[in-house]
Amino acid sequence: MSQSQSDGAPSTSNRTPAARAGLSDPNTIVFSTRGALLLVRHMAQETFGYISLEAEEYVATLFDLSPAHVHEVVTFYTLYFRERPGRHVVAVCHNLSCHLAGAPGIVAHLRQRLGIDPGETTDDGRVTFLTVECLCACEAAPMMQVDDRYEMNLTPAKLDQILRGLA
């Protein structure tokens, strides 16, 4: 017999998920609109490729918010694109650890190789180049995120190899 059964408490296997989470009345739980709004904006970006003003207006109507409120958040976070990004997004960390480990040289090398500045997309639409705050891999600085993949301990030679692999 389990301890919860021997002390008179109901078995956790017989309790609802809400009760197991410590919620006495799940009908009184109200999730934050802001939390849901972030997820819906991600869905909009996945659906449309970026978040246009029209997509912002659509998302605002879903939550009975002003389009300005949605726009403020879209323009605050770097993870939302306001224009269609390239097929690949290359985001170089330039925070302190990466900076001290050589990120300025990595950024300069990418500028030269891609022929664009951070925040721009190559003319062929292949790469959008960004510089971003900490990507949380300080132990492997300098580093960058290429699409959904981290590339660490970067050197110019490693950058060239990564760029050759981007179709």
Protein Blocks (a to p, Z undefined) as FASTA:
>chain_A
ZZklmnopacfklpcfklmnopablmlpccdfklmmmmmmmmmmmmnopacfklmmmmmm
mnopafklmmmmmmmpmkbcfbdcdfbdcdddfbfklmmnommmmmmmmmmmnopaehia
cfklmaccdddddehiaklcccddehjaccehiafklmmmmmmmpZZ
